[in-house]
């Protein structure tokens, strides 16, 4: 998966003001700014991002984020 593909998937499921990704196609580092994160704990923010990826996390399409 490319950074642009991953960015598109996340942006489709989460309103984002900013997304920056670095990675090798399986392991990713993300900086995401979203108003949807307001008032949420870090683990809840992480879960929201993972939810946008759905089964891609389970099929190993994205190994780590």
N, C-alpha and C positions, 0 to 999 in steps of 0.2 A: 504494500500500500504506500502511496506517495503522501507527502505532507499536504498537498493540495486536496487529495481525496479525503484524508482524515479531517482536515479543516472544514470541508464542505459538509461532511457527516455531522460533526459537532455543531456547526452553525445552523443546520437544518433542525436540530432538536433542542437548541438552547439559544436564546437571544444573547448575542455576544457583541460587546463593543470592541473587543480586541482578542485576537487569537495568534499566538506565536508558537510554532512547533519546531523541535529539533529531534532528529532521530535517524535510525538506520533502516526503517521499514517495518520493524517489529517492536523495537523499544523506543519509546517516545518521551520527551520532556515537553510539557505544555505550560504556557502562561495564558490563562483565560480570564478576561474581565467581563463580568456579566451582572446586570442588575438583579438577575434571578438569584444571585448568591447573597444578597443583602440579608443580614440577620441569621445566616446559616453558619453552622460550625464547619471547620475544614473537612471533616469526614462526610458531611452532608453535601458539600460542594463536589467532592470527589465522586460520590455516588450519583449525583446529577449528571456529571460528565460521562461516567461509565454507562448510565442509562441510555445516553444518546447512541452509544456504540452497539447496544443490544447483543446479539449473538456473535458479533465479531470478536468479542473478548473470549467467548467460549470455544470458538472454532480456531483460535490461535491466529486469526488474521491480524490482530493486534495483540502482541504478547504482553506488553507492559506499557502503562501510561502513568 
